[in-house]
Each structure stands twice: as structure tokens, then as C-alpha cells.
Amino acid sequence: MAAWFCGRCKVKMEEVDDIQIFYGEVDLPEAMGIRCPGCSQEYLLEEYVINELVAAEEMLEGK
Ligand SMILES: [Zn+2]
């Protein structure tokens, strides 16, 4: 697994699974991502986000 480093702090980021994401007005479930222990900057794991957004869009369109 590749290590992620914060661009600001140059420290290794921690993998977390409780990142809050918002897509328009939609409050999505907490997502997998990485968080810097120094500055608390969060980044989403892109692949996961794309899958979640597609699922959310399908859900919205189907209502
Ligand atoms: Zn940082």
C-alpha cells in the first residue's frame, strides 16, 4: 500500500474511514480517506468517492 504524505506538513497521513463528504445537498455516508495527523487536512480516496457518488446519483434519479 502506498504511503500518503501531507503536502503541508510532510508527515505520513493516516487512513481513516470516517471522512464526511457532501455532494450538493446530499449528506453521504462517511467515506474512506486519509487524514493528516498534523493539520487535520482530509483527502478522500478517489476511487471510493467515485463509486459512492455514482451510487448516490442513481439513488436520487430513481426516487
Ligand atoms: Zn498536514
N, CA, C, O and the ligand as a Tripos MOL2 file, in Angstrom:
@<TRIPOS>MOLECULE
protein
  253   251    64     0     0
PROTEIN
NO_CHARGES

@<TRIPOS>ATOM
      1 N           0.8520   -1.2020    0.0000 N.3       1 MET1
      2 CA          0.0000    0.0000    0.0000 C.3       1 MET1
      3 C           0.8850    1.2490    0.0000 C.2       1 MET1
      4 O           1.7830    1.3900    0.8300 O.2       1 MET1
      5 N           0.6240    2.1160   -0.9100 N.am      2 ALA2
      6 CA          1.4230    3.3410   -0.9980 C.3       2 ALA2
      7 C           1.1500    4.2430    0.2040 C.2       2 ALA2
      8 O           0.0240    4.3250    0.6940 O.2       2 ALA2
      9 N           2.1730    4.8990    0.6550 N.am      3 ALA3
     10 CA          2.0160    5.8330    1.7650 C.3       3 ALA3
     11 C           1.6250    7.1980    1.2200 C.2       3 ALA3
     12 O           2.0370    7.5940    0.1300 O.2       3 ALA3
     13 N           0.8260    7.9020    1.9980 N.am      4 TRP4
     14 CA          0.3860    9.2400    1.6160 C.3       4 TRP4
     15 C           1.0620   10.2310    2.5590 C.2       4 TRP4
     16 O           1.2130    9.9820    3.7550 O.2       4 TRP4
     17 N           1.4570   11.3390    1.9930 N.am      5 PHE5
     18 CA          2.0950   12.3570    2.8140 C.3       5 PHE5
     19 C           1.3780   13.6840    2.6260 C.2       5 PHE5
     20 O           0.9830   14.0510    1.5190 O.2       5 PHE5
     21 N           1.2220   14.3860    3.7260 N.am      6 CYS6
     22 CA          0.5930   15.7020    3.6620 C.3       6 CYS6
     23 C           1.5330   16.6700    2.9450 C.2       6 CYS6
     24 O           2.7190   16.7430    3.2650 O.2       6 CYS6
     25 N           1.0040   17.4000    1.9890 N.am      7 GLY7
     26 CA          1.8220   18.3380    1.2410 C.3       7 GLY7
     27 C           2.2770   19.5120    2.0890 C.2       7 GLY7
     28 O           3.2770   20.1600    1.7810 O.2       7 GLY7
     29 N           1.5450   19.7800    3.1500 N.am      8 ARG8
     30 CA          1.8670   20.9180    4.0060 C.3       8 ARG8
     31 C           2.8740   20.5280    5.0940 C.2       8 ARG8
     32 O           3.8730   21.2130    5.3150 O.2       8 ARG8
     33 N           2.5830   19.4110    5.7650 N.am      9 CYS9
     34 CA          3.3700   19.0330    6.9450 C.3       9 CYS9
     35 C           4.4770   18.0400    6.6160 C.2       9 CYS9
     36 O           5.4030   17.8600    7.4070 O.2       9 CYS9
     37 N           4.3890   17.4010    5.4670 N.am     10 LYS10
     38 CA          5.3630   16.3770    5.0840 C.3      10 LYS10
     39 C           5.3730   15.2110    6.0590 C.2      10 LYS10
     40 O           6.4080   14.5770    6.2660 O.2      10 LYS10
     41 N           4.2440   14.9320    6.6460 N.am     11 VAL11
     42 CA          4.1470   13.7760    7.5320 C.3      11 VAL11
     43 C           3.2530   12.7260    6.8830 C.2      11 VAL11
     44 O           2.4240   13.0390    6.0290 O.2      11 VAL11
     45 N           3.4340   11.4970    7.2960 N.am     12 LYS12
     46 CA          2.6330   10.4150    6.7490 C.3      12 LYS12
     47 C           1.1930   10.5480    7.2300 C.2      12 LYS12
     48 O           0.9400   10.7800    8.4120 O.2      12 LYS12
     49 N           0.2660   10.4000    6.3120 N.am     13 MET13
     50 CA         -1.1360   10.5650    6.6610 C.3      13 MET13
     51 C          -1.7360    9.2410    7.1010 C.2      13 MET13
     52 O          -1.2920    8.1700    6.6890 O.2      13 MET13
     53 N          -2.7460    9.3360    7.9400 N.am     14 GLU14
     54 CA         -3.3870    8.1490    8.4800 C.3      14 GLU14
     55 C          -4.6100    7.7990    7.6530 C.2      14 GLU14
     56 O          -5.3580    8.6720    7.2110 O.2      14 GLU14
     57 N          -4.7960    6.5020    7.4540 N.am     15 GLU15
     58 CA         -6.0090    6.0690    6.7700 C.3      15 GLU15
     59 C          -7.1620    6.0700    7.7620 C.2      15 GLU15
     60 O          -7.0450    5.5570    8.8750 O.2      15 GLU15
     61 N          -8.2470    6.6400    7.3520 N.am     16 VAL16
     62 CA         -9.4220    6.7160    8.2170 C.3      16 VAL16
     63 C         -10.6580    6.3380    7.4050 C.2      16 VAL16
     64 O         -10.6270    6.3290    6.1740 O.2      16 VAL16
     65 N         -11.7240    6.0340    8.0940 N.am     17 ASP17
     66 CA        -12.9470    5.6410    7.3830 C.3      17 ASP17
     67 C         -14.1470    6.4650    7.8380 C.2      17 ASP17
     68 O         -15.2970    6.0450    7.7130 O.2      17 ASP17
     69 N         -13.8510    7.6350    8.3620 N.am     18 ASP18
     70 CA        -14.9570    8.4490    8.8860 C.3      18 ASP18
     71 C         -14.9220    9.8700    8.3400 C.2      18 ASP18
     72 O         -15.2580   10.8240    9.0420 O.2      18 ASP18
     73 N         -14.5200   10.0000    7.1040 N.am     19 ILE19
     74 CA        -14.4730   11.3360    6.4970 C.3      19 ILE19
     75 C         -15.8570   11.7420    6.0130 C.2      19 ILE19
     76 O         -16.5380   10.9900    5.3160 O.2      19 ILE19
     77 N         -16.2480   12.9290    6.3940 N.am     20 GLN20
     78 CA        -17.5520   13.4410    5.9910 C.3      20 GLN20
     79 C         -17.4670   13.9990    4.5790 C.2      20 GLN20
     80 O         -16.5780   14.7900    4.2640 O.2      20 GLN20
     81 N         -18.3900   13.5830    3.7410 N.am     21 ILE21
     82 CA        -18.4250   14.1550    2.3980 C.3      21 ILE21
     83 C         -19.8210   14.6670    2.1040 C.2      21 ILE21
     84 O         -20.8260   14.1120    2.5490 O.2      21 ILE21
     85 N         -19.8460   15.7440    1.3410 N.am     22 PHE22
     86 CA        -21.1120   16.3530    0.9680 C.3      22 PHE22
     87 C         -21.1430   16.5100   -0.5370 C.2      22 PHE22
     88 O         -20.1730   16.9600   -1.1460 O.2      22 PHE22
     89 N         -22.2390   16.1430   -1.1190 N.am     23 TYR23
     90 CA        -22.3870   16.2270   -2.5610 C.3      23 TYR23
     91 C         -23.6450   17.0300   -2.8170 C.2      23 TYR23
     92 O         -24.7600   16.5140   -2.7560 O.2      23 TYR23
     93 N         -23.4380   18.3140   -3.1070 N.am     24 GLY24
     94 CA        -24.5860   19.1860   -3.2170 C.3      24 GLY24
     95 C         -25.2900   19.2430   -1.8740 C.2      24 GLY24
     96 O         -24.6670   19.5450   -0.8570 O.2      24 GLY24
     97 N         -26.5590   18.9610   -1.8630 N.am     25 GLU25
     98 CA        -27.3390   18.9940   -0.6300 C.3      25 GLU25
     99 C         -27.3310   17.6460    0.0610 C.2      25 GLU25
    100 O         -27.8920   17.4830    1.1440 O.2      25 GLU25
    101 N         -26.6940   16.6900   -0.5730 N.am     26 VAL26
    102 CA        -26.7900   15.3150   -0.0880 C.3      26 VAL26
    103 C         -25.6920   15.0370    0.9280 C.2      26 VAL26
    104 O         -24.5180   15.3190    0.6890 O.2      26 VAL26
    105 N         -26.0860   14.4890    2.0440 N.am     27 ASP27
    106 CA        -25.1420   14.1010    3.0710 C.3      27 ASP27
    107 C         -24.8610   12.6130    2.8940 C.2      27 ASP27
    108 O         -25.6930   11.7650    3.2170 O.2      27 ASP27
    109 N         -23.6870   12.3170    2.3810 N.am     28 LEU28
    110 CA        -23.3570   10.9390    2.0690 C.3      28 LEU28
    111 C         -22.7960   10.2270    3.2970 C.2      28 LEU28
    112 O         -22.3680   10.8670    4.2570 O.2      28 LEU28
    113 N         -22.8050    8.9100    3.2530 N.am     29 PRO29
    114 CA        -22.2000    8.1710    4.3640 C.3      29 PRO29
    115 C         -20.7250    8.5200    4.4980 C.2      29 PRO29
    116 O         -20.0930    9.0000    3.5570 O.2      29 PRO29
    117 N         -20.2000    8.2730    5.6660 N.am     30 GLU30
    118 CA        -18.7870    8.5520    5.8960 C.3      30 GLU30
    119 C         -17.9360    7.7010    4.9690 C.2      30 GLU30
    120 O         -18.2720    6.5590    4.6560 O.2      30 GLU30
    121 N         -16.8330    8.2830    4.5420 N.am     31 ALA31
    122 CA        -16.0550    7.6580    3.4800 C.3      31 ALA31
    123 C         -14.6560    7.2950    3.9460 C.2      31 ALA31
    124 O         -14.1370    7.8110    4.9360 O.2      31 ALA31
    125 N         -14.0760    6.3840    3.1870 N.am     32 MET32
    126 CA        -12.6620    6.0520    3.3750 C.3      32 MET32
    127 C         -11.8090    7.1990    2.8680 C.2      32 MET32
    128 O         -12.1080    7.8120    1.8430 O.2      32 MET32
    129 N         -10.7590    7.4750    3.5910 N.am     33 GLY33
    130 CA         -9.8550    8.5220    3.1340 C.3      33 GLY33
    131 C          -8.6110    8.5430    3.9740 C.2      33 GLY33
    132 O          -8.2910    7.5900    4.6850 O.2      33 GLY33
    133 N          -7.9280    9.6320    3.8780 N.am     34 ILE34
    134 CA         -6.7040    9.8050    4.6530 C.3      34 ILE34
    135 C          -6.7470   11.1510    5.3530 C.2      34 ILE34
    136 O          -7.3090   12.1210    4.8450 O.2      34 ILE34
    137 N          -6.1420   11.1870    6.5250 N.am     35 ARG35
    138 CA         -6.1630   12.4250    7.3030 C.3      35 ARG35
    139 C          -4.7590   12.6940    7.8240 C.2      35 ARG35
    140 O          -4.0570   11.7860    8.2690 O.2      35 ARG35
    141 N          -4.3710   13.9470    7.7580 N.am     36 CYS36
    142 CA         -3.0700   14.3480    8.2740 C.3      36 CYS36
    143 C          -3.1650   14.5070    9.7900 C.2      36 CYS36
    144 O          -4.0280   15.2350   10.2800 O.2      36 CYS36
    145 N          -2.2880   13.8360   10.5360 N.am     37 PRO37
    146 CA         -2.3120   13.9800   11.9940 C.3      37 PRO37
    147 C          -1.8240   15.3480   12.4370 C.2      37 PRO37
    148 O          -2.0380   15.7460   13.5820 O.2      37 PRO37
    149 N          -1.1690   16.0710   11.5350 N.am     38 GLY38
    150 CA         -0.6240   17.3810   11.8920 C.3      38 GLY38
    151 C          -1.6540   18.4830   11.7590 C.2      38 GLY38
    152 O          -1.9230   19.2020   12.7210 O.2      38 GLY38
    153 N          -2.2390   18.6230   10.5630 N.am     39 CYS39
    154 CA         -3.1220   19.7600   10.2950 C.3      39 CYS39
    155 C          -4.5740   19.3370   10.1000 C.2      39 CYS39
    156 O          -5.4370   20.1740    9.8380 O.2      39 CYS39
    157 N          -4.8460   18.0290   10.2290 N.am     40 SER40
    158 CA         -6.2130   17.5080   10.0880 C.3      40 SER40
    159 C          -6.7810   17.6710    8.6880 C.2      40 SER40
    160 O          -7.9860   17.5220    8.4850 O.2      40 SER40
    161 N          -5.9310   17.9720    7.7320 N.am     41 GLN41
    162 CA         -6.3990   18.0120    6.3450 C.3      41 GLN41
    163 C          -6.8520   16.6080    5.9500 C.2      41 GLN41
    164 O          -6.1850   15.6160    6.2460 O.2      41 GLN41
    165 N          -7.9890   16.5470    5.2820 N.am     42 GLU42
    166 CA         -8.5160   15.2460    4.8800 C.3      42 GLU42
    167 C          -8.5400   15.1330    3.3680 C.2      42 GLU42
    168 O          -8.8260   16.0930    2.6540 O.2      42 GLU42
    169 N          -8.2350   13.9480    2.9070 N.am     43 TYR43
    170 CA         -8.3630   13.6620    1.4810 C.3      43 TYR43
    171 C          -9.1620   12.3930    1.3270 C.2      43 TYR43
    172 O          -8.9910   11.4360    2.0820 O.2      43 TYR43
    173 N         -10.0310   12.3930    0.3450 N.am     44 LEU44
    174 CA        -10.8080   11.1930    0.0810 C.3      44 LEU44
    175 C         -10.0320   10.2710   -0.8370 C.2      44 LEU44
    176 O          -9.2500   10.7100   -1.6800 O.2      44 LEU44
    177 N         -10.2640    9.0060   -0.6550 N.am     45 LEU45
    178 CA         -9.7040    8.0480   -1.5970 C.3      45 LEU45
    179 C         -10.5990    8.0650   -2.8240 C.2      45 LEU45
    180 O         -11.7590    7.6570   -2.7930 O.2      45 LEU45
    181 N         -10.0180    8.5480   -3.8870 N.am     46 GLU46
    182 CA        -10.7890    8.9680   -5.0510 C.3      46 GLU46
    183 C         -11.6850    7.8720   -5.6260 C.2      46 GLU46
    184 O         -12.8440    8.1020   -5.9690 O.2      46 GLU46
    185 N         -11.1190    6.6970   -5.7160 N.am     47 GLU47
    186 CA        -11.8700    5.6120   -6.3360 C.3      47 GLU47
    187 C         -13.1480    5.3200   -5.5590 C.2      47 GLU47
    188 O         -14.2130    5.0910   -6.1330 O.2      47 GLU47
    189 N         -13.0100    5.3340   -4.2630 N.am     48 TYR48
    190 CA        -14.1560    5.0760   -3.4020 C.3      48 TYR48
    191 C         -15.2010    6.1680   -3.5830 C.2      48 TYR48
    192 O         -16.3970    5.8860   -3.6590 O.2      48 TYR48
    193 N         -14.7540    7.3910   -3.6510 N.am     49 VAL49
    194 CA        -15.6670    8.5250   -3.7880 C.3      49 VAL49
    195 C         -16.4720    8.4160   -5.0650 C.2      49 VAL49
    196 O         -17.6870    8.6120   -5.0680 O.2      49 VAL49
    197 N         -15.7860    8.1010   -6.1470 N.am     50 ILE50
    198 CA        -16.4700    7.9980   -7.4350 C.3      50 ILE50
    199 C         -17.5750    6.9410   -7.3580 C.2      50 ILE50
    200 O         -18.6920    7.1670   -7.8230 O.2      50 ILE50
    201 N         -17.2620    5.8130   -6.7830 N.am     51 ASN51
    202 CA        -18.2710    4.7630   -6.6490 C.3      51 ASN51
    203 C         -19.4470    5.2380   -5.8070 C.2      51 ASN51
    204 O         -20.6040    4.9820   -6.1380 O.2      51 ASN51
    205 N         -19.1420    5.9250   -4.7270 N.am     52 GLU52
    206 CA        -20.2090    6.4040   -3.8450 C.3      52 GLU52
    207 C         -21.0750    7.4410   -4.5500 C.2      52 GLU52
    208 O         -22.2990    7.4240   -4.4170 O.2      52 GLU52
    209 N         -20.4530    8.3310   -5.2890 N.am     53 LEU53
    210 CA        -21.2160    9.3770   -5.9630 C.3      53 LEU53
    211 C         -22.1050    8.7880   -7.0410 C.2      53 LEU53
    212 O         -23.2460    9.2150   -7.2140 O.2      53 LEU53
    213 N         -21.5930    7.8240   -7.7550 N.am     54 VAL54
    214 CA        -22.4120    7.1720   -8.7740 C.3      54 VAL54
    215 C         -23.6190    6.5150   -8.1190 C.2      54 VAL54
    216 O         -24.7390    6.6230   -8.6190 O.2      54 VAL54
    217 N         -23.3930    5.8420   -7.0110 N.am     55 ALA55
    218 CA        -24.4900    5.1890   -6.3100 C.3      55 ALA55
    219 C         -25.5020    6.2160   -5.8200 C.2      55 ALA55
    220 O         -26.7100    5.9900   -5.8880 O.2      55 ALA55
    221 N         -25.0040    7.3420   -5.3260 N.am     56 ALA56
    222 CA        -25.8930    8.3790   -4.8170 C.3      56 ALA56
    223 C         -26.7120    8.9850   -5.9470 C.2      56 ALA56
    224 O         -27.9020    9.2520   -5.7810 O.2      56 ALA56
    225 N         -26.0850    9.2010   -7.0800 N.am     57 GLU57
    226 CA        -26.8060    9.7720   -8.2140 C.3      57 GLU57
    227 C         -27.8930    8.8230   -8.6920 C.2      57 GLU57
    228 O         -29.0040    9.2440   -9.0110 O.2      57 GLU57
    229 N         -27.5680    7.5580   -8.7390 N.am     58 GLU58
    230 CA        -28.5590    6.5830   -9.1810 C.3      58 GLU58
    231 C         -29.7330    6.5600   -8.2070 C.2      58 GLU58
    232 O         -30.8920    6.4410   -8.6020 O.2      58 GLU58
    233 N         -29.4010    6.6770   -6.9290 N.am     59 MET59
    234 CA        -30.4300    6.6600   -5.8970 C.3      59 MET59
    235 C         -31.3510    7.8630   -6.0690 C.2      59 MET59
    236 O         -32.5710    7.7380   -5.9710 O.2      59 MET59
    237 N         -30.7580    9.0300   -6.3270 N.am     60 LEU60
    238 CA        -31.5400   10.2630   -6.4660 C.3      60 LEU60
    239 C         -32.4080   10.2190   -7.7060 C.2      60 LEU60
    240 O         -33.5730   10.6150   -7.6710 O.2      60 LEU60
    241 N         -31.8470    9.7410   -8.7940 N.am     61 GLU61
    242 CA        -32.6000    9.7070  -10.0310 C.3      61 GLU61
    243 C         -33.7470    8.7070   -9.9810 C.2      61 GLU61
    244 O         -34.7470    8.8460  -10.6850 O.2      61 GLU61
    245 N         -33.5790    7.7070   -9.1420 N.am     62 GLY62
    246 CA        -34.5860    6.6600   -9.0740 C.3      62 GLY62
    247 C         -35.7440    6.9610   -8.1480 C.2      62 GLY62
    248 O         -36.6540    6.1410   -8.0260 O.2      62 GLY62
    249 N         -35.7410    8.1080   -7.4940 N.am     63 LYS63
    250 CA        -36.7930    8.3700   -6.4990 C.3      63 LYS63
    251 C         -38.0970    8.8400   -7.1250 C.2      63 LYS63
    252 O         -39.0660    9.0970   -6.4110 O.2      63 LYS63
    253 ZN         -0.7420   18.2860    7.3190 Zn       64 ZN64
@<TRIPOS>BOND
     1     1     2 1
     2     2     3 1
     3     3     4 2
     4     3     5 am
     5     5     6 1
     6     6     7 1
     7     7     8 2
     8     7     9 am
     9     9    10 1
    10    10    11 1
    11    11    12 2
    12    11    13 am
    13    13    14 1
    14    14    15 1
    15    15    16 2
    16    15    17 am
    17    17    18 1
    18    18    19 1
    19    19    20 2
    20    19    21 am
    21    21    22 1
    22    22    23 1
    23    23    24 2
    24    23    25 am
    25    25    26 1
    26    26    27 1
    27    27    28 2
    28    27    29 am
    29    29    30 1
    30    30    31 1
    31    31    32 2
    32    31    33 am
    33    33    34 1
    34    34    35 1
    35    35    36 2
    36    35    37 am
    37    37    38 1
    38    38    39 1
    39    39    40 2
    40    39    41 am
    41    41    42 1
    42    42    43 1
    43    43    44 2
    44    43    45 am
    45    45    46 1
    46    46    47 1
    47    47    48 2
    48    47    49 am
    49    49    50 1
    50    50    51 1
    51    51    52 2
    52    51    53 am
    53    53    54 1
    54    54    55 1
    55    55    56 2
    56    55    57 am
    57    57    58 1
    58    58    59 1
    59    59    60 2
    60    59    61 am
    61    61    62 1
    62    62    63 1
    63    63    64 2
    64    63    65 am
    65    65    66 1
    66    66    67 1
    67    67    68 2
    68    67    69 am
    69    69    70 1
    70    70    71 1
    71    71    72 2
    72    71    73 am
    73    73    74 1
    74    74    75 1
    75    75    76 2
    76    75    77 am
    77    77    78 1
    78    78    79 1
    79    79    80 2
    80    79    81 am
    81    81    82 1
    82    82    83 1
    83    83    84 2
    84    83    85 am
    85    85    86 1
    86    86    87 1
    87    87    88 2
    88    87    89 am
    89    89    90 1
    90    90    91 1
    91    91    92 2
    92    91    93 am
    93    93    94 1
    94    94    95 1
    95    95    96 2
    96    95    97 am
    97    97    98 1
    98    98    99 1
    99    99   100 2
   100    99   101 am
   101   101   102 1
   102   102   103 1
   103   103   104 2
   104   103   105 am
   105   105   106 1
   106   106   107 1
   107   107   108 2
   108   107   109 am
   109   109   110 1
   110   110   111 1
   111   111   112 2
   112   111   113 am
   113   113   114 1
   114   114   115 1
   115   115   116 2
   116   115   117 am
   117   117   118 1
   118   118   119 1
   119   119   120 2
   120   119   121 am
   121   121   122 1
   122   122   123 1
   123   123   124 2
   124   123   125 am
   125   125   126 1
   126   126   127 1
   127   127   128 2
   128   127   129 am
   129   129   130 1
   130   130   131 1
   131   131   132 2
   132   131   133 am
   133   133   134 1
   134   134   135 1
   135   135   136 2
   136   135   137 am
   137   137   138 1
   138   138   139 1
   139   139   140 2
   140   139   141 am
   141   141   142 1
   142   142   143 1
   143   143   144 2
   144   143   145 am
   145   145   146 1
   146   146   147 1
   147   147   148 2
   148   147   149 am
   149   149   150 1
   150   150   151 1
   151   151   152 2
   152   151   153 am
   153   153   154 1
   154   154   155 1
   155   155   156 2
   156   155   157 am
   157   157   158 1
   158   158   159 1
   159   159   160 2
   160   159   161 am
   161   161   162 1
   162   162   163 1
   163   163   164 2
   164   163   165 am
   165   165   166 1
   166   166   167 1
   167   167   168 2
   168   167   169 am
   169   169   170 1
   170   170   171 1
   171   171   172 2
   172   171   173 am
   173   173   174 1
   174   174   175 1
   175   175   176 2
   176   175   177 am
   177   177   178 1
   178   178   179 1
   179   179   180 2
   180   179   181 am
   181   181   182 1
   182   182   183 1
   183   183   184 2
   184   183   185 am
   185   185   186 1
   186   186   187 1
   187   187   188 2
   188   187   189 am
   189   189   190 1
   190   190   191 1
   191   191   192 2
   192   191   193 am
   193   193   194 1
   194   194   195 1
   195   195   196 2
   196   195   197 am
   197   197   198 1
   198   198   199 1
   199   199   200 2
   200   199   201 am
   201   201   202 1
   202   202   203 1
   203   203   204 2
   204   203   205 am
   205   205   206 1
   206   206   207 1
   207   207   208 2
   208   207   209 am
   209   209   210 1
   210   210   211 1
   211   211   212 2
   212   211   213 am
   213   213   214 1
   214   214   215 1
   215   215   216 2
   216   215   217 am
   217   217   218 1
   218   218   219 1
   219   219   220 2
   220   219   221 am
   221   221   222 1
   222   222   223 1
   223   223   224 2
   224   223   225 am
   225   225   226 1
   226   226   227 1
   227   227   228 2
   228   227   229 am
   229   229   230 1
   230   230   231 1
   231   231   232 2
   232   231   233 am
   233   233   234 1
   234   234   235 1
   235   235   236 2
   236   235   237 am
   237   237   238 1
   238   238   239 1
   239   239   240 2
   240   239   241 am
   241   241   242 1
   242   242   243 1
   243   243   244 2
   244   243   245 am
   245   245   246 1
   246   246   247 1
   247   247   248 2
   248   247   249 am
   249   249   250 1
   250   250   251 1
   251   251   252 2
@<TRIPOS>SUBSTRUCTURE
     1 MET1         2 RESIDUE 1 A MET
     2 ALA2         6 RESIDUE 1 A ALA
     3 ALA3        10 RESIDUE 1 A ALA
     4 TRP4        14 RESIDUE 1 A TRP
     5 PHE5        18 RESIDUE 1 A PHE
     6 CYS6        22 RESIDUE 1 A CYS
     7 GLY7        26 RESIDUE 1 A GLY
     8 ARG8        30 RESIDUE 1 A ARG
     9 CYS9        34 RESIDUE 1 A CYS
    10 LYS10       38 RESIDUE 1 A LYS
    11 VAL11       42 RESIDUE 1 A VAL
    12 LYS12       46 RESIDUE 1 A LYS
    13 MET13       50 RESIDUE 1 A MET
    14 GLU14       54 RESIDUE 1 A GLU
    15 GLU15       58 RESIDUE 1 A GLU
    16 VAL16       62 RESIDUE 1 A VAL
    17 ASP17       66 RESIDUE 1 A ASP
    18 ASP18       70 RESIDUE 1 A ASP
    19 ILE19       74 RESIDUE 1 A ILE
    20 GLN20       78 RESIDUE 1 A GLN
    21 ILE21       82 RESIDUE 1 A ILE
    22 PHE22       86 RESIDUE 1 A PHE
    23 TYR23       90 RESIDUE 1 A TYR
    24 GLY24       94 RESIDUE 1 A GLY
    25 GLU25       98 RESIDUE 1 A GLU
    26 VAL26      102 RESIDUE 1 A VAL
    27 ASP27      106 RESIDUE 1 A ASP
    28 LEU28      110 RESIDUE 1 A LEU
    29 PRO29      114 RESIDUE 1 A PRO
    30 GLU30      118 RESIDUE 1 A GLU
    31 ALA31      122 RESIDUE 1 A ALA
    32 MET32      126 RESIDUE 1 A MET
    33 GLY33      130 RESIDUE 1 A GLY
    34 ILE34      134 RESIDUE 1 A ILE
    35 ARG35      138 RESIDUE 1 A ARG
    36 CYS36      142 RESIDUE 1 A CYS
    37 PRO37      146 RESIDUE 1 A PRO
    38 GLY38      150 RESIDUE 1 A GLY
    39 CYS39      154 RESIDUE 1 A CYS
    40 SER40      158 RESIDUE 1 A SER
    41 GLN41      162 RESIDUE 1 A GLN
    42 GLU42      166 RESIDUE 1 A GLU
    43 TYR43      170 RESIDUE 1 A TYR
    44 LEU44      174 RESIDUE 1 A LEU
    45 LEU45      178 RESIDUE 1 A LEU
    46 GLU46      182 RESIDUE 1 A GLU
    47 GLU47      186 RESIDUE 1 A GLU
    48 TYR48      190 RESIDUE 1 A TYR
    49 VAL49      194 RESIDUE 1 A VAL
    50 ILE50      198 RESIDUE 1 A ILE
    51 ASN51      202 RESIDUE 1 A ASN
    52 GLU52      206 RESIDUE 1 A GLU
    53 LEU53      210 RESIDUE 1 A LEU
    54 VAL54      214 RESIDUE 1 A VAL
    55 ALA55      218 RESIDUE 1 A ALA
    56 ALA56      222 RESIDUE 1 A ALA
    57 GLU57      226 RESIDUE 1 A GLU
    58 GLU58      230 RESIDUE 1 A GLU
    59 MET59      234 RESIDUE 1 A MET
    60 LEU60      238 RESIDUE 1 A LEU
    61 GLU61      242 RESIDUE 1 A GLU
    62 GLY62      246 RESIDUE 1 A GLY
    63 LYS63      250 RESIDUE 1 A LYS
    64 ZN64       253 GROUP 0 **** ****
